[in-house]
């Protein structure tokens, strides 16, 4: 069975990577492409925009005009656009793969609510390697978390708008949940000035924004005598696209519900 995919943000870097991945993947087909209403790419062939062969799928601005043309929408755009698309998909019974970060608690609650109507894969990072790191972080927290100092360091390109990254926050949530803590109470975001000794049971975050760094994350578990570091470095956005397309295929035939990449990869 071929999964019909709509790509939101089709003219952006992630959108182009998803279009390219779909073009190279069996059992999926791009049947719709969407951009914001002010994009200069509206009406252009999405395949040509992505640097692959012409696919006769024009880029449109109105999701309502192509709701009958896809099975799964892949969305890596902005929070407001994602939630707008979610409402359309929810009403039309269309599944979604959501990789958008920077969502508020209220927006995340809307995604939680939509699970009753459609199938959704929602993950802060679609990379297969990063999701393996999520599992390794959980294991490390179980073994070392109670007596180690825990720090999370992330680096991204200069254009990224949210900080810390959704992946870094999720890593913190994994550690906190494993240790029975609330991340809102124990997170420390950056340090400056006379901060005093490090408080036990806190989880520190450091953010780097520079150049064209695709994405790097390290979780450090440090004690007085040793240090464990779990690190993932992305050199291309293609790995995120590969995970997103894999998630879209996995959603085909699944019932309503909210899933993440741990479900897609069978790591749960």
Rosetta blueprint (number, residue, H / E / L):
1 X L
2 X L
3 X E
4 X E
5 X E
6 X E
7 X E
8 X E
9 X L
10 X L
11 X L
12 X L
13 X H
14 X H
15 X H
16 X H
17 X H
18 X H
19 X H
20 X H
21 X H
22 X H
23 X H
24 X L
25 X L
26 X L
27 X L
28 X E
29 X E
30 X E
31 X E
32 X E
33 X E
34 X E
35 X L
36 X L
37 X L
38 X L
39 X L
40 X L
41 X L
42 X L
43 X L
44 X L
45 X E
46 X H
47 X H
48 X H
49 X H
50 X L
51 X L
52 X L
53 X L
54 X L
55 X L
56 X L
57 X L
58 X E
59 X E
60 X E
61 X L
62 X L
63 X H
64 X H
65 X H
66 X H
67 X H
68 X H
69 X H
70 X L
71 X L
72 X E
73 X E
74 X E
75 X E
76 X L
77 X L
78 X L
79 X H
80 X H
81 X H
82 X H
83 X H
84 X H
85 X H
86 X H
87 X H
88 X H
89 X H
90 X H
91 X H
92 X H
93 X L
94 X L
95 X E
96 X E
97 X E
98 X E
99 X L
100 X L
101 X L
102 X L
103 X L
104 X L
105 X H
106 X H
107 X H
108 X H
109 X H
110 X H
111 X H
112 X H
113 X H
114 X H
115 X L
116 X L
117 X L
118 X L
119 X E
120 X E
121 X E
122 X E
123 X L
124 X L
125 X L
126 X L
127 X L
128 X H
129 X H
130 X H
131 X H
132 X H
133 X H
134 X H
135 X H
136 X H
137 X H
138 X H
139 X H
140 X H
141 X H
142 X H
143 X H
144 X H
145 X L
146 X L
147 X L
148 X L
149 X E
150 X E
151 X E
152 X E
153 X E
154 X E
155 X E
156 X E
157 X L
158 X L
159 X L
160 X L
161 X L
162 X L
163 X L
164 X L
165 X L
166 X H
167 X H
168 X H
169 X H
170 X H
171 X H
172 X H
173 X H
174 X H
175 X H
176 X H
177 X H
178 X H
179 X L
180 X L
181 X L
182 X L
183 X H
184 X H
185 X H
186 X H
187 X E
188 X E
189 X E
190 X L
191 X L
192 X L
193 X L
194 X L
195 X L
196 X L
197 X L
198 X L
199 X L
200 X L
201 X L
202 X L
203 X E
204 X E
205 X E
206 X E
207 X E
208 X E
209 X E
210 X L
211 X L
212 X L
213 X L
214 X L
215 X E
216 X E
217 X E
218 X E
219 X E
220 X E
221 X E
222 X E
223 X L
224 X L
225 X L
226 X L
227 X E
228 X E
229 X E
230 X E
231 X E
232 X E
233 X E
234 X E
235 X L
236 X L
237 X L
238 X H
239 X H
240 X H
241 X H
242 X H
243 X H
244 X H
245 X H
246 X H
247 X H
248 X H
249 X H
250 X H
251 X H
252 X L
253 X L
254 X L
255 X L
256 X L
257 X E
258 X E
259 X E
260 X L
261 X H
262 X H
263 X H
264 X H
265 X L
266 X L
267 X L
268 X L
